[in-house]
């Protein structure tokens, strides 16, 4: 297996071409062919880097965000020819108003099956009048002020220990792998 420190987005910012001036190169010369090979290699490096980046795109539709998780440890050489890193998907749930000392559920519409695993579950809630923000989940030394966030196969659920209905704008980010 390759060394994990070899992964990442390492695209040089300056490409040095030691071939003669392009305007002076005959298109049939070895120098021009070398220039084309180097350009193709640099474009390929850029494409690979773009495909590996973690995209900062948050939508209510499923989106492949560019994160890669280690190969599925349940797969063996008998079940897979070569272990593959697993793509992470992202979806944002527009949760709406937080509940008043209760649990509220909103469907996430992800067809969760065996092998799915959530890698991150987080969100924020905003009080648009009081101009305060809460991270979700929210931990507090005063238990009734805590806000619990959890996900089931069908829903996102938030439980509040006190009245949080002044938090009217709430988004929950779900990131998950499918195998």
HELIX and SHEET records of a PDB file:
HELIX    1   1 UNK A    4  UNK A    6  5                                   3    
HELIX    2   2 UNK A   22  UNK A   24  5                                   3    
HELIX    3   3 UNK A   30  UNK A   52  1                                  23    
HELIX    4   4 UNK A  143  UNK A  145  5                                   3    
SHEET    1   A 5 UNK A  63  UNK A  69  0                                        
SHEET    2   A 5 UNK A  86  UNK A  94 -1                                        
SHEET    3   A 5 UNK A 169  UNK A 177 -1                                        
SHEET    4   A 5 UNK A 117  UNK A 127 -1                                        
SHEET    5   A 5 UNK A 132  UNK A 136 -1                                        
SHEET    1   B 3 UNK A 103  UNK A 107  0                                        
SHEET    2   B 3 UNK A 155  UNK A 160 -1                                        
SHEET    3   B 3 UNK A 147  UNK A 151 -1                                        
END                                                                             
